[in-house]
Amino acid sequence: MAIDKLSRLWSEHQNDHFPAGCAGTDIEGVDLVLLDEYVAGCISTAAGSSDRLDGERLKILSDCRKNILKVNPKLPETAKSYFERLLQMTELALTENGWKP
């Protein structure tokens, strides 16, 4: 079930550290710390509740997904797995809430 995987990934994410050297970094107009914070705020709600996400959170996650895809090719190697997990969580939460790519 997608929510189980989302909860597992969220737990891993909470026990990880933001990639060294990425704090204060802006790639293609995307602040990496803010991107992480926006995703985390929505995922903490999605992973901790059986309720569907509201429209505002779904819009935020959809925008974050686009931004992760935009910055991924330009991330340092040390940050790729961290942001790949953000992308996985974002897509799982969106899919669980009826989003279609």
Summary of the structure (lengths in Angstrom):
residues: 101
radius of gyration: 12.8
end to end distance: 18.7
largest distance: 36.0
contacts: 281
relative contact order: 0.21
helix: 68%
strand: 4%
